[in-house]
Amino acid sequence: MRVYEELFIVKPDAPEEEVEAFIEQIRQVITNGKGTVDKVDNWGVRKLAYRVSKYNEGRYVLFVFSSSPELVREVERRMRVADLVIKFLTVRVDEKQKKIEKRKKQREKRAARRPAPQVAAPAAPAAPAAAASEHAVPGVPVAAANPGEKE
């Protein structure tokens, strides 16, 4: 089983019921072919980057599903013959997910081998300054901190 993303663009003037029926038909094709539909996103009508089949807008629908390559061919065939669909694109995404997982494991291994960062211990205060005044103000010289005292 491989993971695929199928993004297709439907005519913007198509009735909502017809679009929903087509989405359900594709879902049935995938489930009947022993695939699993992971996610269906209807993005709605959006402006196209360029004119496609005399349309400037289209309704975008994204399917994320797991199946065999033969089932993907059947889904693409149905996209080609459907009058509703003006463009479609199928992308296999499991290869990319494998690469990302592999990189994560490599980073974790490197992080485990690296020694923990050394935290510097706070410096001990200078003895004469601490002894000169018990009410010393940080960042202010000792003589200015207690103006009533003489040196």
C-alpha positions, 0 to 999 in steps of 0.5 A, a space after each residue: 500500500 502506498 499513500 497518494 494525494 489526488 488533487 482535482 479541479 471541477 468546473 465552477 458552475 457545476 451544481 454542488 449535488 453533482 460535485 458531492 456525488 462525484 466525490 462519493 463515486 471516487 471514494 467508492 472506487 477507492 474503498 471497493 479496490 481495497 484502498 483507504 481514504 484518509 482525508 477528503 478536503 473540498 477547498 471550494 472555488 478558487 481562481 486558477 493561475 491560468 485559463 483552463 478549458 475556458 474557465 478562470 476559476 475552479 472548485 478544488 478537491 483534495 483526496 489523500 488515500 492509500 492504495 495499490 498503483 493499479 487502483 490509482 490508474 483506475 481513479 485517473 481514468 475516471 478523472 479523464 472521462 468525467 466531464 466535471 473535471 477540468 484538471 487533476 494531479 496525482 502525487 505519491 507522498 509516502 516516499 517523501 514521508 519515509 525520507 522525513 522519518 529517516 532524517 528525524 532518526 538521524 538527527 536524534 542519533 546525532 543529538 544522543 551522541 553529542 555531550 550535554 552542554 556545559 552550564 557555567 557555574 555562577 561566579 562568586 562575588 568579590 570578597 571586599 565588595 560584599 564585606 563593605 556593605 550588606 545592602 549593596 545595590 547590583 550595578 552601582 559602586 559600593 561607595 554610591 550605594 551607601 552615601 552616608 558611610 565614609 570610606 
